[in-house]
Amino acid sequence: MQVSFDLISDLHVETWPDPFDWTGMPTSMIAVVAGDVSRDRDTVVETLRHLGQCYRAVIYIDGNDEHRWHLDHLSESYQNLADEIAQIENVVFLQDNVVVIDGVGFIGTNAWWTYDFDNTDSYDSSKQWFAERYNIDLMTANAVEAMALQDCRYLTKSIKRLQTHRDVKQLVVITHTPPNVELLEHDPDLEGSHRLNCSGNSHILKAFIEDTEEKIHTWCFGHYHNDVDTVIHGVRYVNNCRGRANTPWSKSVYQPKKITVEL
């Protein structure tokens, strides 16, 4: 038996000149959307509603862009986002949820960043860089880190609970930010920059400690706009970001990436 899904992320819908239209694009009945749909909340909802009409099931996790204008009150932003998505047919907000389809469990969280993804760079300087870049205060920057640690605890506890779940034979983990610095540290555009430290969560791989039955099959992510599809220690790490229009890290021709999990 196998379960297939389309991976898409980082649509950044508002940056592209043409309206987003996914009609005729699906290659599976399921879509995984790994965040950064848009900075405009209405556009996020509209886009997910459209995707819900294209697929039988859309499994969605938020990106940092969905909260770009709400970083100073993240908890409220999450609650509002969850309330809005709950009204959309065929779309599941994966935060605080698990989706099980034919033996494959889908679990995920944003993961955010901890300012120490690359331990060769300064933690304090990276946090200051992020605060200045986003025009926020250090208290808000600290709140982002707190959310990253909360996401790590959530994912780790959830993976532990699913080890004994009889209906879950394999796991697909979905985070918005990349989970492993090895996936990015080869990139000369990130090497030695504060951006690398603000690209991932240095604690999220601790979730593997609880994967005692080795159920984690694939780890999907977004945020990083260059393609990754590689296997590390038996786990496939893969992304498929569209990226922001008019940047070197974007795809004017964009298609879903079909992922298949064999059971």
N, C-alpha and C positions, 0 to 999 in steps of 0.2 A: 504494500500500500504506500501511497505517497500523497503529500499535501503540497500544493503549489500556491504561491501568492506573488503579486506584483509589488515590488519595492519602489517607492517614490518619496522624495523629500526635498526640502529647501526650494519650494516652488517660487517663493518670493513674488507672488502673483502681481503685486502692485508695481513692480519694477519693469514689467514687460509691456510692450505697446498693445499687443492683441489680447482680447478677452480670453481667459482660460477656458478651454473646451477639450474635455477628455473623451468625447464621444468617439467610439470605435477604436480607442487605444488599448483597453484591457486585454491581457493575454491569459488572465486567470479570473476566477470568480471572487477572489479575495484580494484586497489591497492593504498593504502596510504603509502608513504615512508617518515618516520619522521627524516631523516638526518643521518649523519655519515656513509655514504656509504663507503668512503675511503679517505685517505689523498692524494692519487695520483689522479690528475684531470682526466687523461686519463682513469683510472679505474672507476671513477665515471660515465663518459660518456658511457663507454662500458657496465657497469652494468645496467644503466638506459635504454640503447638501448635494452639490452636483456629482461628486464622487460617489455618494451613496446611491445615486440613480444609475451609476455605471457599473457598480459591483454589488454582489449579494451581501458582502460584508466589508466594511472599511474599519481597520484597526488603527487607531490614531494615538500618537503621543505628541505632546506639545514641544515646541522649540523655544529658544529664548526670544525670538522675534514676536511671538504671540503675546509676550509680556513686556515688550520694549517700553511702552509708555505707562507701565504699572509696576515697575521694579520696587517702588517705595511702599507697595502694599501687595506683596506677592500672594499671600493667603487669600485675600479677597479676589484677586485676579483669577486664581485657580478655581475658586468656587463659582464665580460668574461664568468662566469658560465651561466648566462641567455642566452647569445649569443649561447653558445654550446648546451644548452638544447633545444633551439628553433629549432634546426635542427633534433631533435629526434622524430620520429613518435610515437604518442599516449602518449607522456609524457608532462605534464604541470608543469612548475615551479610556485609554488603557491605564491611566493613573488610577490606582486603587481598584483595578479590575484585572481579571485573568480571563482570557478567551481560550477555550479548548475546542479544537476542530479535528475530529478523526484521530485522536491520540496525540496531537501536537498542541502543546500549551504555548500561548503567546503572552508574554509578560514584559512590562517595560516601565520606564520612568524617564524624565528629561535628563537627569544626572548633573546638569549644570557644570560648574568648574570650581576648583579649589585653590587656584593661583599657585599651585606647586606641581602641575602636571609634568613639567620638565625641571628636575631637581638641580640642574646646573644654573638655573636662573633665580633671581631674587623673588621670594614670595611677596615681600612688602612692596617692592617696586612694581611688581606685576599688578597687585591690587590697586596701587595708586594710579597706574597707567589705565586700568579699566575704568576707575572712577572718573578720571579726567576725560577719557574718550567718550563716555556715555553721559557726561555732565551730571553726575550723581555724587552724593556725599559718601564718606567711608562707611557710615552706618548702613546705607543701602548696599554697598559692596559687600559688607559683612553678612547681610541678609541673604545674598546670593550664595555665599559659601555655606551658610547654615542650611539652605535649601538643598545644596549638593550633598551635605552629610546626611540630611533626612532622607533623601532619595536613595543613598547608599544603604542605609539601614532598612528601608522599605524593601528594596530589591533583594537584599541578602535574606531577610526573614521570609519573603515570599518564595524564594527558590528553595529554602529549607522545607517549607510546608509542602511544596509540590513533589518532593522526593518520594513520598509514600502515597501519592495520589495515583490510584489504579488506572485512571483514565488518561494520565499524562505519560506518554512513552518518550517523547522528545520535547525539548524546550527551544523556542525562539525568543531570544532576549532582544528588546528594542530600546535603545537610548537615543536621545537626540545628539548628545556630544559623544565623540569617540571614546572608547573605554580604555585604550592602550596607547601610550605614547609611542610605542614602536611603529604604529601605523602611520605616524606623521613626522617623526624626527628626521626622515630622509629628505623632507621638503626644504629646499634652500630658502624659500620665501618665509618659512617659519623658524628655521634654525637660529637660535640665539635671540629670538624676539620675545617680547612679553605676550604676543598673541598666542604663542604655543602654550604658555602657562595658563592662558585663559581659554583653552580649547577643550579641556577634559577634566575628569574627576579622578584624582590619583588613588582614591579608595575603592572605586566601583568594582575592580577586579577581585576584591575580597569576597565577592559573592560566590566565587568558585569554591571557596572553602566549604560551603554548604551544599555544593553539587556532588554529594557523595555517590550518587548513582550514575554520574556522568550523563545527565540528560541534556545538558546544553549542547545543542547541535549547531546553531547559527546565531550570530550576534549582529543585528542590523543597527546602523547608526546614520546620522546626517551631519550637519554643521560644517564638515570639512568638504570643500567643493571640488576636490580632485577625486578621481575614482580609486576605490580600494576594493579588492576582492582577493583575499588571501586566507590561508589556514595557519593558525598558530596553536600548537599543542592539541590538534584534532578538532578545533572549533573554527568554523568559517566566519570571518569578519568581512562584512560587505556594506557598501553604501551606494547610493545612486542619486546624487544631488543635481538639481537643475542649476541652482546658483542665481545670483543677481544679474539682471540684464546689463550689458555693456561693461562687463568685467572679464578679465582673462580666465576666470574660473567659472564660466557659465556655458550652458549648452543651448544654442538657439534651436537646434533640433533635439528634442527630448522625448525619450520613450521609457516605458516601465522596464524594470529589470526583473525577469521571472526567476524566482527562487523556489527550488523544490527540496522538500525534506522527505527522505526515504525512511520508512519505518520497517 
